[in-house]
Amino acid sequence: MFGLRSLFYPWGFLVQLVALVHFVRRRPEGYWLYIILFGGFLGASAYIVVEVIPDLGLLRGVYQGFGRRSRIQALETHILDNPSPGNYEELGELYLDQKQYVKARDAFNKAIAARPAVGSPIL
């Protein structure tokens, strides 16, 4: 019986530690602190299910950087075939997200220059 208890013994503290670290970083409602501390493993598990798992959706932006780089490359090759203002605008926005401000400004300048003048007939 004691062998089984020693198998699960440290997990309660680890779950509480994870919940406390998340609580300190995110600062949800104050009653969660009491639930984590006094509820033990069960309270910390409830906190993780209710507060931590929905916050995992916030990490989505971290992984979008990889897709953004390939989208920039695809747009750069697409602009060679179709230099439309919309393509330059999208490329400028992607450069802005990557904090490449000089390239973003150049793309936006090309988008403005490629737009037809106001009042000119559309062919």
NUTINU-460320 format. One record per atom (N, C-alpha, C): residue number from 1; residue in one letter; x, y, z. Coordinates in steps of 0.001 Angstrom, whole numbers, m for minus. Atoms other than C-alpha are relative to their C-alpha. Example, Ala and Ser with C-alpha at 12.3 -4.5 7.8 and 13.67 -1.06 7.14 Angstrom:
# NUTINU-460320
+-----+----+---------+---------+---------+
:   i : aa :       u :       v :       w :
+-----+----+---------+---------+---------+
:   1 :  A :     890 :   m1190 :       0 :
:   1 :  A :   12300 :   m4500 :    7800 :
:   1 :  A :     900 :    1200 :       0 :
:   2 :  S :    m820 :   m1190 :     m60 :
:   2 :  S :   13670 :   m1060 :    7140 :
:   2 :  S :    m770 :    1090 :     730 :
+-----+----+---------+---------+---------+
***
This chain:
# NUTINU-460320
+-----+----+---------+---------+---------+
:   i : aa :       u :       v :       w :
+-----+----+---------+---------+---------+
:   1 :  M :     819 :   m1188 :       0 :
:   1 :  M :       0 :       0 :       0 :
:   1 :  M :     863 :    1253 :       0 :
:   2 :  F :    m849 :   m1178 :     m77 :
:   2 :  F :    2806 :    2455 :     874 :
:   2 :  F :     806 :     180 :   m1283 :
:   3 :  G :    m713 :     m98 :    1256 :
:   3 :  G :    4598 :    1649 :   m2370 :
:   3 :  G :    m816 :     737 :   m1036 :
:   4 :  L :     881 :    m685 :     930 :
:   4 :  L :    1595 :    2832 :   m4356 :
:   4 :  L :    m114 :    1479 :     351 :
:   5 :  R :      95 :   m1387 :    m418 :
:   5 :  R :    1364 :    6003 :   m2290 :
:   5 :  R :    1265 :     772 :    m389 :
:   6 :  S :   m1233 :    m701 :     366 :
:   6 :  S :    4997 :    6861 :   m2944 :
:   6 :  S :      86 :     228 :   m1506 :
:   7 :  L :      26 :    m214 :    1442 :
:   7 :  L :    4324 :    6527 :   m6664 :
:   7 :  L :    m719 :    1299 :    m343 :
:   8 :  F :     784 :   m1191 :     296 :
:   8 :  F :    1729 :    9349 :   m6597 :
:   8 :  F :     361 :    1187 :     885 :
:   9 :  Y :    m313 :   m1026 :    m990 :
:   9 :  Y :    3291 :   11381 :   m3778 :
:   9 :  Y :     473 :    1323 :    m605 :
:  10 :  P :    m493 :   m1316 :     441 :
:  10 :  P :    5266 :   14054 :   m5705 :
:  10 :  P :    m909 :     694 :   m1005 :
:  11 :  W :     812 :    m604 :    1054 :
:  11 :  W :    2631 :   14640 :   m8384 :
:  11 :  W :    m927 :    1087 :     518 :
:  12 :  G :     858 :   m1033 :    m572 :
:  12 :  G :     348 :   16615 :   m6097 :
:  12 :  G :     733 :    1314 :     149 :
:  13 :  F :    m796 :   m1216 :    m146 :
:  13 :  F :    3105 :   19093 :   m5335 :
:  13 :  F :     364 :     599 :   m1357 :
:  14 :  L :    m341 :    m507 :    1331 :
:  14 :  L :    4104 :   19356 :   m8988 :
:  14 :  L :   m1187 :     679 :    m664 :
:  15 :  V :    1195 :    m601 :     579 :
:  15 :  V :     534 :   20057 :  m10092 :
:  15 :  V :    m303 :    1324 :     686 :
:  16 :  Q :     198 :   m1250 :    m721 :
:  16 :  Q :     201 :   22679 :   m7351 :
:  16 :  Q :    1028 :    1050 :    m425 :
:  17 :  L :   m1037 :    m923 :     422 :
:  17 :  L :    3497 :   24240 :   m8403 :
:  17 :  L :    m310 :     586 :   m1378 :
:  18 :  V :     369 :    m475 :    1339 :
:  18 :  V :    2389 :   24465 :  m12051 :
:  18 :  V :   m1161 :     981 :      98 :
:  19 :  A :    1160 :    m883 :    m154 :
:  19 :  A :    m927 :   25993 :  m10989 :
:  19 :  A :     395 :    1324 :     646 :
:  20 :  L :    m433 :   m1239 :    m654 :
:  20 :  L :     782 :   28521 :   m8700 :
:  20 :  L :     810 :     892 :    m940 :
:  21 :  V :    m780 :    m788 :     961 :
:  21 :  V :    3246 :   29603 :  m11394 :
:  21 :  V :    m941 :     666 :   m1000 :
:  22 :  H :     963 :    m582 :     934 :
:  22 :  H :     371 :   30124 :  m13825 :
:  22 :  H :    m812 :    1093 :     688 :
:  23 :  F :     789 :    m988 :    m734 :
:  23 :  F :   m1618 :   31971 :  m11157 :
:  23 :  F :     784 :    1306 :     161 :
:  24 :  V :    m814 :   m1202 :    m201 :
:  24 :  V :    1257 :   34379 :  m10464 :
:  24 :  V :     181 :     756 :   m1303 :
:  25 :  R :    m207 :    m666 :    1292 :
:  25 :  R :    1789 :   35092 :  m14147 :
:  25 :  R :   m1277 :     600 :    m570 :
:  26 :  R :    1230 :    m452 :     654 :
:  26 :  R :   m1843 :   35480 :  m15225 :
:  26 :  R :    m934 :     797 :     909 :
:  27 :  R :     811 :    m702 :   m1003 :
:  27 :  R :   m3481 :   36835 :  m12027 :
:  27 :  R :   m1508 :     m85 :    m264 :
:  28 :  P :    1457 :     128 :     123 :
:  28 :  P :   m6999 :   35414 :  m12376 :
:  28 :  P :    m674 :     404 :    1313 :
:  29 :  E :     733 :    m342 :   m1217 :
:  29 :  E :   m9644 :   35800 :   m9668 :
:  29 :  E :     735 :    m521 :    1228 :
:  30 :  G :    m763 :     308 :   m1202 :
:  30 :  G :   m8229 :   35723 :   m6138 :
:  30 :  G :    m394 :   m1277 :     705 :
:  31 :  Y :     428 :    1218 :    m697 :
:  31 :  Y :  m10309 :   32799 :   m4911 :
:  31 :  Y :     711 :   m1238 :    m517 :
:  32 :  W :    m716 :    1161 :     536 :
:  32 :  W :   m8287 :   30471 :   m7170 :
:  32 :  W :    1232 :    m319 :     840 :
:  33 :  L :   m1154 :     252 :    m844 :
:  33 :  L :   m5303 :   30916 :   m4888 :
:  33 :  L :    m361 :    m897 :    1180 :
:  34 :  Y :     445 :     832 :   m1115 :
:  34 :  Y :   m7253 :   29447 :   m1969 :
:  34 :  Y :    m348 :   m1414 :    m466 :
:  35 :  I :     341 :    1324 :     526 :
:  35 :  I :   m8536 :   26614 :   m4141 :
:  35 :  I :    1264 :    m810 :    m274 :
:  36 :  I :   m1254 :     696 :     300 :
:  36 :  I :   m4993 :   25772 :   m5265 :
:  36 :  I :     694 :    m442 :    1286 :
:  37 :  L :    m748 :     309 :   m1219 :
:  37 :  L :   m3460 :   25930 :   m1797 :
:  37 :  L :    m715 :    m989 :     908 :
:  38 :  F :     728 :     843 :    m945 :
:  38 :  F :   m6188 :   24327 :     294 :
:  38 :  F :    m619 :   m1227 :    m652 :
:  39 :  G :     597 :    1134 :     686 :
:  39 :  G :   m7570 :   21987 :   m2360 :
:  39 :  G :     988 :   m1090 :    m332 :
:  40 :  G :   m1020 :    1004 :     291 :
:  40 :  G :   m4278 :   20210 :   m2881 :
:  40 :  G :      11 :    m396 :   m1461 :
:  41 :  F :     m62 :     520 :    1363 :
:  41 :  F :   m3985 :   18022 :   m5927 :
:  41 :  F :   m1304 :     230 :    m750 :
:  42 :  L :    1294 :    m147 :     648 :
:  42 :  L :   m7711 :   18165 :   m6667 :
:  42 :  L :    m291 :    1461 :    m340 :
:  43 :  G :     223 :   m1426 :     260 :
:  43 :  G :   m7924 :   21971 :   m6369 :
:  43 :  G :     889 :     520 :   m1111 :
:  44 :  A :    m919 :    m431 :    1051 :
:  44 :  A :   m4852 :   22517 :   m8504 :
:  44 :  A :    m399 :    m590 :   m1351 :
:  45 :  S :     466 :     619 :    1252 :
:  45 :  S :   m6198 :   20079 :  m11092 :
:  45 :  S :   m1218 :     734 :    m544 :
:  46 :  A :    1174 :    m765 :     438 :
:  46 :  A :   m9497 :   21962 :  m11194 :
:  46 :  A :     421 :    1338 :    m586 :
:  47 :  Y :    m506 :   m1272 :     521 :
:  47 :  Y :   m7610 :   25232 :  m11670 :
:  47 :  Y :     607 :    m188 :   m1385 :
:  48 :  I :    m634 :     247 :    1299 :
:  48 :  I :   m5610 :   23733 :  m14526 :
:  48 :  I :   m1048 :    m238 :   m1070 :
:  49 :  V :    1036 :     289 :     995 :
:  49 :  V :   m8731 :   22454 :  m16265 :
:  49 :  V :    m773 :    1268 :    m355 :
:  50 :  V :     856 :   m1163 :     241 :
:  50 :  V :  m10667 :   25711 :  m15863 :
:  50 :  V :     775 :    1193 :    m538 :
:  51 :  E :    m724 :   m1218 :     357 :
:  51 :  E :   m7943 :   28355 :  m16292 :
:  51 :  E :    1181 :    m220 :    m941 :
:  52 :  V :   m1240 :     169 :     768 :
:  52 :  V :   m4764 :   26907 :  m17816 :
:  52 :  V :    m280 :    m522 :   m1401 :
:  53 :  I :     246 :     602 :    1315 :
:  53 :  I :   m6121 :   24789 :  m20654 :
:  53 :  I :    m597 :    1003 :    m983 :
:  54 :  P :     458 :   m1013 :     964 :
:  54 :  P :   m8151 :   27657 :  m22211 :
:  54 :  P :    1083 :    1012 :    m386 :
:  55 :  D :   m1082 :    m924 :     323 :
:  55 :  D :   m5019 :   29845 :  m22037 :
:  55 :  D :     981 :    m575 :   m1012 :
:  56 :  L :    m897 :     596 :     989 :
:  56 :  L :   m3177 :   27408 :  m24287 :
:  56 :  L :    m286 :     528 :   m1398 :
:  57 :  G :     328 :    m606 :    1290 :
:  57 :  G :   m5008 :   29027 :  m27195 :
:  57 :  G :     783 :    1271 :    m261 :
:  58 :  L :    m798 :   m1209 :     165 :
:  58 :  L :   m2912 :   32146 :  m26577 :
:  58 :  L :    1374 :    m294 :    m602 :
:  59 :  L :   m1303 :     373 :     557 :
:  59 :  L :     191 :   30239 :  m27690 :
:  59 :  L :     m27 :    m159 :   m1511 :
:  60 :  R :     131 :     207 :    1438 :
:  60 :  R :   m1132 :   29993 :  m31220 :
:  60 :  R :     882 :     970 :    m784 :
:  61 :  G :    m807 :    m989 :     694 :
:  61 :  G :     699 :   33188 :  m32227 :
:  61 :  G :    1470 :    m350 :     m52 :
:  62 :  V :   m1406 :     393 :     m20 :
:  62 :  V :    4049 :   31663 :  m31332 :
:  62 :  V :     325 :    m868 :   m1208 :
:  63 :  Y :    m255 :     933 :    1091 :
:  63 :  Y :    3715 :   28998 :  m33989 :
:  63 :  Y :    m386 :     546 :   m1367 :
:  64 :  Q :     369 :    m557 :    1290 :
:  64 :  Q :    2362 :   31280 :  m36714 :
:  64 :  Q :    1181 :     630 :    m719 :
:  65 :  G :   m1183 :    m590 :     624 :
:  65 :  G :    5817 :   32734 :  m37356 :
:  65 :  G :     567 :    m869 :   m1099 :
:  66 :  F :    m531 :     895 :    1024 :
:  66 :  F :    6833 :   29677 :  m39328 :
:  66 :  F :    m831 :      90 :   m1275 :
:  67 :  G :     860 :    m127 :    1169 :
:  67 :  G :    3834 :   29944 :  m41654 :
:  67 :  G :     110 :    1368 :    m641 :
:  68 :  R :    m116 :   m1361 :     501 :
:  68 :  R :    4359 :   33671 :  m42008 :
:  68 :  R :    1190 :     136 :    m932 :
:  69 :  R :   m1192 :     m93 :     851 :
:  69 :  R :    7847 :   33257 :  m43441 :
:  69 :  R :    m244 :    m652 :   m1362 :
:  70 :  S :     273 :     647 :    1282 :
:  70 :  S :    6664 :   30827 :  m46079 :
:  70 :  S :   m1014 :     806 :    m796 :
:  71 :  R :     974 :    m855 :     704 :
:  71 :  R :    3748 :   33153 :  m46882 :
:  71 :  R :     705 :    1196 :    m622 :
:  72 :  I :    m764 :   m1113 :     565 :
:  72 :  I :    6221 :   36019 :  m47398 :
:  72 :  I :     713 :    m437 :   m1275 :
:  73 :  Q :    m690 :     496 :    1190 :
:  73 :  Q :    8243 :   33917 :  m49829 :
:  73 :  Q :    m976 :    m237 :   m1144 :
:  74 :  A :     998 :     248 :    1045 :
:  74 :  A :    5099 :   32882 :  m51709 :
:  74 :  A :    m507 :    1315 :    m587 :
:  75 :  L :     466 :   m1293 :     504 :
:  75 :  L :    3924 :   36491 :  m51950 :
:  75 :  L :    1062 :     687 :    m846 :
:  76 :  E :   m1067 :    m616 :     793 :
:  76 :  E :    7308 :   37685 :  m53192 :
:  76 :  E :      56 :    m592 :   m1400 :
:  77 :  T :      14 :     607 :    1338 :
:  77 :  T :    7173 :   35179 :  m56058 :
:  77 :  T :   m1296 :     316 :    m739 :
:  78 :  H :    1283 :    m324 :     636 :
:  78 :  H :    3501 :   35953 :  m56700 :
:  78 :  H :      m2 :    1435 :    m530 :
:  79 :  I :     m64 :   m1399 :     435 :
:  79 :  I :    4269 :   39673 :  m56994 :
:  79 :  I :     757 :     118 :   m1324 :
:  80 :  L :    m705 :     m34 :    1285 :
:  80 :  L :    6658 :   38912 :  m59859 :
:  80 :  L :    m972 :    m211 :   m1152 :
:  81 :  D :     998 :     242 :    1045 :
:  81 :  D :    3674 :   37634 :  m61859 :
:  81 :  D :   m1117 :    1040 :      18 :
:  82 :  N :    1148 :    m888 :    m139 :
:  82 :  N :     996 :   40000 :  m60509 :
:  82 :  N :     316 :    1088 :    1026 :
:  83 :  P :    m362 :   m1059 :    m953 :
:  83 :  P :    2262 :   43252 :  m58990 :
:  83 :  P :   m1194 :     903 :     334 :
:  84 :  S :    1186 :    m783 :    m343 :
:  84 :  S :   m1131 :   44377 :  m57701 :
:  84 :  S :     184 :     669 :    1364 :
:  85 :  P :    m133 :    m699 :   m1292 :
:  85 :  P :   m1545 :   46848 :  m54814 :
:  85 :  P :    m377 :    m870 :    1192 :
:  86 :  G :     417 :     871 :   m1092 :
:  86 :  G :   m3311 :   44237 :  m52713 :
:  86 :  G :    1096 :    m953 :     434 :
:  87 :  N :   m1113 :     900 :    m337 :
:  87 :  N :    m355 :   41872 :  m52915 :
:  87 :  N :    1098 :     753 :     756 :
:  88 :  Y :   m1004 :    m803 :    m706 :
:  88 :  Y :    2019 :   44660 :  m51895 :
:  88 :  Y :    m460 :     344 :    1418 :
:  89 :  E :     521 :    m309 :   m1337 :
:  89 :  E :    m242 :   45594 :  m48978 :
:  89 :  E :     144 :   m1202 :     937 :
:  90 :  E :    m116 :    1200 :    m828 :
:  90 :  E :    m354 :   42021 :  m47714 :
:  90 :  E :    1455 :    m291 :     349 :
:  91 :  L :   m1423 :     199 :    m261 :
:  91 :  L :    3410 :   41727 :  m48076 :
:  91 :  L :     503 :    1007 :    1033 :
:  92 :  G :    m380 :   m1009 :    m976 :
:  92 :  G :    3824 :   44982 :  m46158 :
:  92 :  G :    m475 :    m348 :    1399 :
:  93 :  E :     518 :     409 :   m1308 :
:  93 :  E :    1618 :   43708 :  m43335 :
:  93 :  E :     816 :   m1153 :     592 :
:  94 :  L :    m802 :    1124 :    m481 :
:  94 :  L :    3609 :   40485 :  m43115 :
:  94 :  L :    1390 :     464 :     442 :
:  95 :  Y :   m1289 :    m556 :    m405 :
:  95 :  Y :    6877 :   42425 :  m43029 :
:  95 :  Y :    m135 :     768 :    1309 :
:  96 :  L :     229 :    m748 :   m1231 :
:  96 :  L :    5416 :   44648 :  m40321 :
:  96 :  L :    m110 :    m940 :    1198 :
:  97 :  D :     101 :     990 :   m1073 :
:  97 :  D :    4542 :   41582 :  m38237 :
:  97 :  D :    1368 :    m586 :     348 :
:  98 :  Q :   m1350 :     524 :    m218 :
:  98 :  Q :    8133 :   40367 :  m38664 :
:  98 :  Q :     965 :    1071 :     500 :
:  99 :  K :    m791 :   m1151 :    m454 :
:  99 :  K :    9411 :   43832 :  m37564 :
:  99 :  K :    1140 :     333 :    m964 :
: 100 :  Q :    m925 :    m418 :    1051 :
: 100 :  Q :   11209 :   44385 :  m40859 :
: 100 :  Q :    m581 :    1280 :    m598 :
: 101 :  Y :     697 :   m1245 :     285 :
: 101 :  Y :   10178 :   48025 :  m41055 :
: 101 :  Y :     399 :     616 :   m1336 :
: 102 :  V :    m441 :    m590 :    1260 :
: 102 :  V :   12257 :   49111 :  m44048 :
: 102 :  V :    m674 :    m709 :   m1172 :
: 103 :  K :     655 :     764 :    1071 :
: 103 :  K :   10913 :   46312 :  m46244 :
: 103 :  K :   m1501 :     258 :      m8 :
: 104 :  A :    1439 :    m279 :     m84 :
: 104 :  A :    7377 :   47004 :  m44979 :
: 104 :  A :    m309 :    1353 :    m620 :
: 105 :  R :     231 :   m1328 :     570 :
: 105 :  R :    7642 :   50690 :  m45871 :
: 105 :  R :     141 :     m34 :   m1514 :
: 106 :  D :    m158 :     117 :    1453 :
: 106 :  D :    8936 :   49818 :  m49352 :
: 106 :  D :   m1211 :    m674 :    m638 :
: 107 :  A :    1172 :     698 :     547 :
: 107 :  A :    6058 :   47404 :  m49900 :
: 107 :  A :   m1228 :     901 :      23 :
: 108 :  F :    1147 :    m912 :     m55 :
: 108 :  F :    3497 :   49972 :  m48741 :
: 108 :  F :     139 :    1134 :   m1017 :
: 109 :  N :    m216 :   m1041 :    1013 :
: 109 :  N :    5069 :   52654 :  m50967 :
: 109 :  N :    m318 :    m519 :   m1400 :
: 110 :  K :     314 :     589 :    1305 :
: 110 :  K :    4829 :   50307 :  m53949 :
: 110 :  K :   m1499 :    m228 :    m147 :
: 111 :  A :    1458 :     184 :      53 :
: 111 :  A :    1195 :   49556 :  m53063 :
: 111 :  A :    m698 :    1315 :    m301 :
: 112 :  I :     596 :   m1309 :     255 :
: 112 :  I :     385 :   53265 :  m53019 :
: 112 :  I :     280 :     445 :   m1425 :
: 113 :  A :    m362 :    m401 :    1356 :
: 113 :  A :    2232 :   53880 :  m56271 :
: 113 :  A :    m740 :    m825 :   m1051 :
: 114 :  A :     653 :     873 :     972 :
: 114 :  A :     479 :   50957 :  m57993 :
: 114 :  A :   m1504 :     239 :     m84 :
: 115 :  R :    1439 :    m272 :      36 :
: 115 :  R :   m3034 :   52203 :  m57170 :
: 115 :  R :    m316 :     975 :   m1118 :
: 116 :  P :     399 :    m969 :    1008 :
: 116 :  P :   m4889 :   53955 :  m59958 :
: 116 :  P :    m367 :    1323 :     652 :
: 117 :  A :     309 :   m1327 :    m524 :
: 117 :  A :   m5339 :   57681 :  m59497 :
: 117 :  A :   m1511 :     172 :     134 :
: 118 :  V :    1437 :    m244 :    m211 :
: 118 :  V :   m8704 :   58926 :  m58217 :
: 118 :  V :    m542 :     748 :   m1204 :
: 119 :  G :     637 :    m623 :    1143 :
: 119 :  G :  m10956 :   59829 :  m61121 :
: 119 :  G :     482 :    m536 :   m1333 :
: 120 :  S :    m468 :     550 :    1256 :
: 120 :  S :   m8997 :   57909 :  m63710 :
: 120 :  S :    m888 :   m1195 :    m386 :
: 121 :  P :     870 :    1110 :     418 :
: 121 :  P :  m10979 :   55438 :  m65810 :
: 121 :  P :     671 :   m1358 :     258 :
: 122 :  I :    m502 :    1350 :    m241 :
: 122 :  I :  m10601 :   51791 :  m64883 :
: 122 :  I :    m117 :    m770 :   m1301 :
: 123 :  L :      m3 :     749 :    1270 :
: 123 :  L :   m9643 :   49687 :  m67890 :
: 123 :  L :    m275 :   m1450 :     214 :
+-----+----+---------+---------+---------+
***
